[in-house]
Amino acid sequence: MKIKKKLINALLLTFFFINISNNSFALSTNKIIVTVENQIVSSYELKNKIKTVLFLNNQNINQENIDAFKKQALKQLIDFKLKKNEVQKFNIQVNNNEQVNNFFKNLSSKYQTDTQGIKKIFKDNKLDFDLYFNEIKTEFDWQKLVFQKFGNKINLDEKEINEELSNFIKIQKNFFEYKLAEIEIPLKNNSDDRETIISINKQINEIGFEKTALKYSISTSAMDGGNLGWINSKSLSEEILKILKNMNKGDLSEPIIQTDTATILKLLDKKITNVTETDLDKLRKQIVNNKKNELLNLYSNNYLSKIKNNALIELK
């Protein structure tokens, strides 16, 4: 049965109420719960996905948090299977797994260990490291595929970027850096959008920003509670920079509306950084990378949406 995109959320929600009880993670058997083309999503994968994300975000692995993240976890697994199918179809693999290895080095450093140590941490917490590794590798493969398909469509004006930096040097000897978190939600571009945004703000007040990001955000940052890390001011658009200048630490922005999404930002911290020639070189590269990534993310989302609309997705 072909499942159109607009029906997926409703069907997934119905699926959970009918087929997964509140005590679902006490199940001793492993069942197929969704088929995505020639791939399957099992109850074991869903359980591991939820527990892994909660663990990595320092959230308690209790029934309340499990129930809150079920729907989003299943959506992410369906997206993962669609991406896996696509990279396999085009025989895409990241070169020498360098990006994957760097990812796990950074993850290991958060726990003051190495890759073998992070594997042990997963094992001690009864988490399947191989499943998590496969998801991360597939995501990097997917990014490579998107770049191969759409990279030649990304054209940046180098002269414009250089002039922007030159003007920056003339008027400013230092710049702000902002530590940000985000929640990005899809919009239907109708009267339901206002209620959706009100509901998200209510969830933020009730369960906190990180849990709301985990539960509702469609951005890849959701797996890290929406955390974007430190971003310098010159890497941000004028619209966002204007919003941030009027925010204090801990403040939330009004929803930033784009074509089919709304983003709520949280200002975690900010600082002033002195400008050096080295900083400007790094800044220029970061501006270029951010602009490229914005366009690639747009192509990635559109590409995945098209695949999903045409995919055979069956709920068991």
N, C-alpha and C positions, 0 to 999 in steps of 0.2 A: 504494500500500500504506500502510495506517495504521500508524504506528509509535508504540506506547505509550511513555510517559515512562520506564518502568522498563527498556525495552529500548534506549533511545537510546545510553547510554554504551557498552554492550557492542557495539552495531552500529558506532558511530564508531570504537572501538578496532580492531575487525576490519577496518573500512574502511582504516585507516591501514596495518595490517600487510600487507594484500593489495594495495592500490592505490597506495600511496605508498612509494617506495623511499627509502633513506637519502640518496640523491643527488637527491631530488625537486626541489630548488630549482635544479638545473642544467637543468631542462626548458625548452625554448625555446618550446613551444606552450602556449596557454591553453585549459584544458579546464573543462567544467562538472563539478563533483564532487558537488554536492548541489542538489536543487530543494526549495524551501520554498514550498508553495502555488504562486503564480505568479511567485515570485522565484527567482533562481539564486545559488549561491555558486560562484565560479570558482577555479581554481588560482592565478590571478593575485591575486585578492582575499585568499586565504589566505596567500600568500607575503607580500603587502604588510602584512597584519595582523600577522603574526609579527614581521617586521622592524621595523615601526613601534613596536610595544610594547616590543621589546627595546631599540631605540634610545632611546626616551623614558625608559627606566628604566636607562640607562647600562650595559646588559648587552652583552657581546660577541655579535655576530651570527655565530656559528659553528654547525656542524652539531649539536653537543651541545645547545646552548640551543634551536635550532630544533626538534629532535626532542622536547625536553622540553615545549615549549609548543604543539605541534601540536594535540593533542586539545582543550585549553582554548580555543585560538584558533578552532577550527571551531565549538565550542559557542557562543562569543560571536557568531560571524558568523550562525549559525542564529537565535539570539535577536534579533540586529539585524534580520534579514529579517522575522521574525515581528512585531517592533515596527513596522517600516516599513510592512508590510501594514496593520496596525491603524490607524496614524495617517493613512494614505492613505484608508482606508475611512471614517473620520470627518472627513476633510479638516482635520486639525489642523496648525497651524503656530504657532511661537512668534512673539510680537509683535515686528516690526521686527528680529528676530534679535539683540536686545540681549543676551540671555543667552549666545548663541553668540559674539558679538563680545567680551564680557567674558572668556569662557573662553579665547579665543585671545590676548587681551591679557595675561592671566596667564601663559599658556604662553610667550608671546614674552618676557616679562620674565625668565623663568628663564634665557633665553639672551642676555639683555641686548640685545634687538633689538625690532623691531615686527612686525606681521603680515606685511608684505612680506618682512621678514628671515626669518621662520620658514618662509615658503614657499620661500625660496631654500635654507634649510638642508635642507628636505625634498628639494628637487631635487638638491642636491649629494650627498645620501646615497641617491639613487635610490629615494625613497619617494614614494608617490602622495598628495599633499596633498588632492586632491579627494575621494578615498575616505575619508580620515580625517575631513575636514570633514563629509561626509555622515553618517558614523556619529555624530559629536558632535551635529549638528543633530537627527538622528532621536531621539537619547536625550533631548534637551530637549523635543521634540515629544511623546514618550512620557510624560514626566513631566507635561506639561500635560494630556494625555489622562487619565492616572490621577487627577490632581487634579479634573478636570471630572466624572469618573465617581464618585469616592469622597470628594471634599473635604467634601461636606455631612454625611458620617458622622463627621467628626473634630470632636469637641466637647471642649474643654479647660475646666477649672474655673479661671477667672481669679482668683477669690477665694482659691482654694487656692494658686495660684502667688504671689500677693501676700503671703499669710501666710508662705509658705516663705521669701521674700526678707526679710520683716520679722524673722523669727526669726534669719535668717542675720546680719543687721546687729547684733542684740543680742549674739550669742555670738562673733562673729568679725570681726576688722578686716582680715584678709587671707585669701587662699585659694590653694590650689595649682593650677597648670596643668600638664597632662601632655601630652607629645608622644608619640603612640601610633601603632602600626601593628597591623594585624589580619590574620588568616587565618580566613575563614569557610568551613566545609565542610558539605555536606549530610549528614544522618543518615537511616538507614533504620529507626531504632527497633527494631533487632534485634541479635543477637549479633555482626554484622559491624562494628558501630560501634566497638567497642573496638579491633579490628584496624586500622580506618581511621585512628583517632587515633594509634595507635602508629606507623603508616606515615608519617603527616604529621610527627610529631616526629622520626622517623629522617631524613626528607628535609630538615628544617630543619638538623639536625646535619651532613648531608652537603653540601648545596648552598647553605645559608643561608636566612634568613627571606624576603628579597625574591624570590628565585627560586622558592621554594616557594609564595609568595603568587601570583606570576604563573602558576604551573603548576596550582595546585589551588583557590585561593580563588574562591568564587562571588560575592563582594562586588564592587561597582563599584570599590572601592579597589584591586583586584588589578592594574589597569592602571598604578597608581603604586607597585607593590611592596608594597601593603597600607598605605601611609602615610596616616594620618588627620589629620596636622598637630597643632596645639596645641588642647587641649580643657580648659576650666576645670572644676574639681571639682564645682561645683554643677550642671553640665549632665549629670553622670553619675549612673547609678542607684546606690543604696546598695550593692548587690551588687558592682558593678564598682569602686566607690570603696574598699570594704573590701579588695578584692584588690590594688588599686594601692598602698594605704598600706603594704603589706608587701613591695613590690617595689623593687628598686634598678635604676638605669640599666642597660639591657641585658638585664634579666630577662625571662623568658617566663612567662605565667600558665598555670595549669592550664586545660584546656578549659572554657569557660563554656557549659553545655548549655542549649539552649532547646527548643522543641517539636520542630523537625525540623532544627536546625543546631547546630553547635558552633563557638565562636569562641576562637581563641588570640590573646592580646594580647602585644605586645612594648612595653616601656617604653623609649622612645628617649631621653627627657630629662624633667626636671620642674623647676619653679621656683615661687617664692612671689610673688604679685602683691598689692600693696596695694589696698584697696577704696576707691573714691570713688563719689560719686553717679552720675557718668557711667558708671563701671564697672557699677554695679548696674542701670542702665537697659539697658546692652548685655547684661548677664547675663540679665536678665529676658527680653529678646527672644530670646536664644540658647536659653534653656530652653524657651520656647514653640516655637521653630522646630525644636529637636531632637525634642521630643515629637511634633510634627506629622510630621516627616520619618520618625520611627520607624514611625508608623502608615501613612503613605503607602508606605513601603518594603514593609511587610507586604502591603498591598493590591496593590502593583505585582508582587511575587513571585507572589502567588496568581493574579492576573489572567494573567500571562505563562504560568504553569504550566497553567492551564486552556486557554489558546489552544494551547499546545504539544501537550497531550494530544489535541486535536481536529484538529490540523493534518496535512496530507498532506506528509510529509517523505521524500524518496526519495534514496538514495545511488546515485550513478552508477558 
